[in-house]
Amino acid sequence: MIRFLASFAALLCLPAPRPRGPADIAPLPSLTEVGDSARAAWQRRDLRAFLAPAGAGRLVVTLPAAGQSAPITTDQARALLLAYVQGTQEVKSILQGAQVVDSVQGYVELNRRYLVVGIPGEREALILLGYRRGRSAWVLTEVRIAS
């Protein structure tokens, strides 16, 4: 009984846990930072890093001449994008803009400049990325590519 009381007294001497407030939560990276990270990943053809913000969730992919997919896993999205970029060579990717639409949604616009192997002339495509605000990060929910 004495040991119990001593342990209880020791617990009373410990500082009380501080309630977690907004200052304790890491700030969400800006959508511009997220967009620049996506741009850099696309430029180096690191589709795993490009799609990493989707996490374990599903996303919608829309490709030229292929239409919109149903919500798919990141592995399926990576396979679609690998097939899309096959036979092309990246020239430059540019972050055109990043816009927070409301408290939970945002969009990033990338401009892709590329070459088709064996065909002269540079081509251009627009990549629109849709994000949803998560607890600690922006979550990728949509990849839409238009030529």
C-alpha positions in Angstrom: 0.0 0.0 0.0 2.9 2.4 0.8 4.4 1.6 -2.6 1.1 2.4 -4.3 0.8 5.7 -2.4 4.4 6.6 -3.2 3.8 5.9 -6.9 0.6 7.9 -6.9 2.4 10.8 -5.2 5.2 10.6 -7.8 2.6 10.8 -10.6 1.0 13.9 -9.1 4.4 15.6 -9.2 4.7 15.1 -13.0 3.7 18.0 -15.2 0.2 17.7 -16.7 0.2 17.0 -20.4 -0.3 20.2 -22.4 -3.3 20.2 -24.6 -2.4 20.2 -28.3 -3.3 23.4 -30.0 -2.7 24.9 -33.5 0.9 25.8 -32.6 1.7 22.1 -32.1 0.6 21.0 -35.5 3.1 21.2 -38.3 2.0 23.7 -40.9 0.8 22.3 -44.2 3.2 22.9 -47.0 2.0 25.5 -49.5 0.3 24.3 -52.6 3.1 26.0 -54.6 5.7 23.9 -52.8 3.7 20.8 -53.5 3.3 21.8 -57.1 7.0 22.4 -57.5 7.8 19.0 -56.0 5.4 17.4 -58.5 7.0 19.4 -61.4 10.5 18.3 -60.4 9.4 14.6 -60.1 7.7 14.8 -63.5 10.8 16.4 -65.1 13.0 13.5 -63.9 10.3 11.0 -64.7 10.0 9.8 -61.2 6.4 8.8 -61.3 6.5 7.1 -57.9 7.5 10.4 -56.3 5.0 12.3 -58.6 2.1 10.1 -57.4 3.4 9.8 -53.7 1.0 12.6 -52.5 -1.9 10.3 -53.3 -0.7 8.0 -50.5 -2.7 4.8 -50.2 -5.8 6.5 -51.6 -7.2 6.3 -55.1 -7.1 9.0 -57.8 -8.6 9.7 -61.1 -6.4 10.0 -64.2 -7.5 11.6 -67.4 -5.3 11.2 -70.5 -5.6 12.6 -74.0 -7.6 10.3 -76.3 -8.2 7.9 -73.4 -10.8 9.7 -71.3 -11.2 9.6 -67.5 -10.4 6.6 -65.4 -12.4 5.4 -62.5 -10.7 6.0 -59.2 -7.6 3.8 -59.3 -4.6 2.9 -57.1 -1.3 4.7 -57.4 0.3 1.6 -59.0 -2.4 1.6 -61.7 -2.0 5.3 -62.2 1.8 4.9 -62.5 1.3 2.2 -65.2 -1.1 4.5 -67.2 1.4 7.4 -67.0 4.3 5.2 -67.9 2.5 4.1 -71.0 1.6 7.7 -71.8 5.2 9.0 -71.6 6.7 6.0 -73.4 8.4 7.2 -76.5 8.8 10.8 -75.3 11.6 12.8 -73.9 11.1 15.6 -71.4 12.4 19.0 -72.4 11.1 21.2 -69.6 8.3 21.2 -67.0 7.1 24.5 -65.7 4.9 25.3 -62.7 2.2 27.5 -64.2 0.2 28.1 -61.0 -1.1 26.7 -57.8 -4.5 27.8 -56.5 -6.3 26.9 -53.3 -10.0 26.9 -54.3 -11.6 26.6 -50.8 -10.8 25.2 -47.4 -10.3 21.7 -48.7 -9.4 21.8 -52.4 -6.6 23.1 -54.5 -5.2 22.7 -58.0 -1.8 22.9 -59.6 -1.1 23.5 -63.2 2.1 22.3 -64.9 3.2 22.9 -68.4 5.0 20.0 -70.0 7.3 20.5 -73.0 8.5 17.3 -74.6 9.8 15.6 -77.7 8.4 12.5 -79.4 11.3 10.2 -80.2 11.9 10.2 -83.9 9.7 13.2 -84.7 11.1 16.7 -85.0 9.6 19.5 -83.0 8.8 20.2 -79.4 5.3 19.5 -78.2 3.4 20.9 -75.2 0.8 19.5 -72.8 -1.0 20.8 -69.7 -1.0 18.8 -66.5 -3.7 19.7 -64.0 -3.3 18.2 -60.6 -6.2 18.1 -58.1 -5.5 18.0 -54.4 -7.5 17.7 -51.2 -6.3 19.1 -47.9 -5.4 16.3 -45.5 -4.4 16.6 -41.8 -0.7 17.1 -42.5 -0.3 17.3 -46.3 -2.0 17.9 -49.6 -3.4 14.6 -50.9 -3.3 14.1 -54.7 -6.8 13.1 -56.0 -6.6 13.8 -59.7 -4.2 13.9 -62.6 -5.6 15.4 -65.8 -3.4 15.8 -68.9 -4.5 17.7 -72.0 -2.4 18.1 -75.2 
